[in-house]
């Protein structure tokens, strides 16, 4: 029986990474449905939030390449919950979230809407994977870009989404043996496939790709900025391996009790 997969993300319904992931799942023979935020929803973690009018969550059909797709005025985790209620057709058997614009690595994955969607799926008993492309890394800066530059639409399309999608396809069989409550978190360098050094199992760095800093403060305001953090990553962590040019895979669990 063909498995049904929900594709979602936190970058929004129009992101190229979302399309690449949906195509990859379809090519592997899954029954694919896409539902993602109507607008970018980065950093919302597993928040169950929605924008409503008269109590209604707006849903807009945005099909692409023959794949049913919906833009939803809600957070990624909320969309996952809606999917379990047959909102976008039959409920999915598994969830793929991404391909995120920027790495989701280190303990900062707690804050990611892309990873939050995968955690929510796991909480509802569905195998799930979060996938991200490291478009903000020093690897990009070496090619003459600004590592923390805000990307325009043209440059966004030019990234190596297909490289990350190929790694997702390679890892899909692992979802069938994934322990309940756990999530696969994949990060892939923004390089052609032949330039990625391979896939490594990784531990989480103790921090994220970037950290928040106070750029300016006054009596009644504060202005923040982000600073790259990865130079301090310990050997064997996802950030260290990713910076060295490896794709990384970490199996993580969001909610667990002490036994």
N, C-alpha and C positions, 0 to 999 in steps of 0.2 A: 504494500500500500504506500502510495506517495505521501511523504511527510510535508506538512504545511509549515512554512517558516515566515515569521514576521521580521521585516527589515526596518530598523529605526535608527535614529541618531540624535545628536543634540545640535548639529550644525544647520539643520533645517531641510525642508523638503527639496530644495533646489540645489543641494550640494553635490558636486561630482563624486565624492566618495560614497554617498548613498547609492547613486546609480551604479557605480562599479560593483558594489557589494551585492546589489539586487541581481545584476546580470550574472555574477559568479554563481550565486545560489541557483538561479534558473538553469544555467548550463550544467549544473550538477544534478539536475532532475527534480528539484524541489518545487512544490506548489508555492509560489512566492506572492506575498502581499506586502506592500510598503505603506507604512504610516509613520510620519515624522512631524515634528513641530512646523507650523506654518512659518515661523520666524526662528532665528537662532536662539537656542536655549542652553548655551554653554554654562557650566558651573552650577547647575541646579541640583546635582547629586541625584538622589532618588525622591525628590520632592513630588508630591501629588498635587500639582497646581494646574489650573486651567483658567482661560479667559472666557467668561460667559456673558451672554446677553439674554436676559429673561430666563436665566438658569440653563441655557442651551450652550453647549460647546460647539463652535463652528467647525465644520469639516468640509474641505474643498477637494474635489477629485482632481488629481494631477498625474494621470497615467503617463508612463513613458516606456517606449520600446515594447508595447503590448502588455506591460506589467501593471496591474491595478495599483494605484498609489493615491494616498490621501494626505493632504496637509491639514494638520489638526492644531487648534489653538490651545495647546496643552503641553506640559512637560513630557519628556520621553518616558519616564516611569508611569505617568498617568496614561499615556498611550498604550503601554504594555498592559495595564490593568483593563483598559477599554477593550483590548484585543481578546482578553479572556472571556469577555461578555458578548462575543460574536458581533462586535460593532463593525468590523471590516470583513465580514463573512465568517466562515467557520474559525473557531479559535485555533491558534497555532500550536504546533507540537514543540517548536523550539524558536529561539530568538537570536538574531544576529544584529549587533549594534555597531554602527560605524558607516563607512570607514572615517574615523575622526580626523579633522584637520588639526594636526599637532599630536605629539605623543601623550599618552595617558600612562604615566609611569610613576614609580615610587608610591609612598603612602598617600600622596595627594590624589590618587584615583578616587578616594572617598568623595571628592567634590565634583567629579566628572558626571555630567548628565548622560554621556554615552555609556560609561560603566554603570551608572545608577540604573539605567534601563535593564542592563544585563543582570544586576543584582536583584531587581524586582522580578524578572522572569524566573530566576532561580528560586526566589521565595514562593512563587506560584507553582513550583515543581517542573519548570521547563528548562531543559539544557540551554545554555546560552554562552555566547562569545562576544567580547568587545574587541574591536580591531581599530588600530590607529596608525596613521602615517606621520612620521616625524618631520613635518615640513618646517618646523621652526628651529631645527638643530644647527650646530656649527657646520655640519656637512653642507647645508645650503649656503651658509655664509662663505665657505671656502670658494664657492662658485661666483662670488661677487655680490651676494645679497646681504641684506640686514637680517640677522638671525631672529629678531623680534618684530620684523616688519609686518604691518597689516597687509594682507594679500588682497589684490583686486581680483575681479572675476576672471580675467584673462590668465593671470599667473596661476590662479587656483586650478584651472583646467589643465595646466601644463605639468602638474606634479605627477608622480609615478603611482597613481591609484591602482593601476593594474598589477604592480608588484605586490602591494598589500593584498589585493584580491586573490592572487595566486597562492599566497600563504594561507589565506582563509580556506581556500578550496582544499589545500593539502591537509589542513587540520580538522576538517569537518568530521571525519570518522571518529575522532577522539570524543566528540560530543556524545556518542552512543555509550561510552563507558565512563562518563563524567559522574563523579559521586554527587548525590543529591545535595543541593545547597551551594555547590561550588561553581565558579565561573572561570572560563579561559580568558585571559587578558593578553592580547597580541599587540606588539608594537613593531613597526617595520621602517627601516631607513628610507628616506626619499631618494631612492636610486633605481636605476635599471636593475632588473632581477639578477643579471650576471655580475653586478657589482656588490650585491649583498653577500657578506661572508658566510652566511648560513644562519640556521635557527638554533638558539641556545635557550635552555631552561634557565630562568633567572629568579633571583629573590627581589623583593621590593626595596628600592632605595629608601632611606629614612626620610626623604623629602621629595618634592616634585621637581619637574623640569624647570620651573621658575618659582621664585618666592616673591611675596609681596613686601614692598618697602615703602616707607613714608617719604614722599618726594618734597612735600611742603606741608606745614601745619601752622595754624593760627588760633586765635582765641575761639573762633566759632566754625572752624572748618579743618579738614584734613584732605590732602590729595595724595593718592597712592600711585605707585608705579610697580612694574615687575622687573625682576633681575634674573638672569640665568643662574642656575644653581648646580649644574651637572658636573662641574670640575671637582666637586667634593665627593662624588659618588664612589662608594667602596667597590672593590673588585668583585665581580660576580653579580652585581646588582643590575637591574634592568637598564638604568640610566647609563651606567658605565659601559655595558655591552652594546647598547644602542649607539652611543657616541662613537664606539670603535667600529661601527659598521655592521653589526649583527642584528638580525631580527630576534626579538625576545618573546618568550612565552612564560607566563606566570599563572598558576592556578590559585585563585583567591576565593575567600568566603567572606561575605559581608556581615552576617549575623550568626553568632555562635555563642553558646553558653559554656561556662567553665565547668569542666567535669573532673 
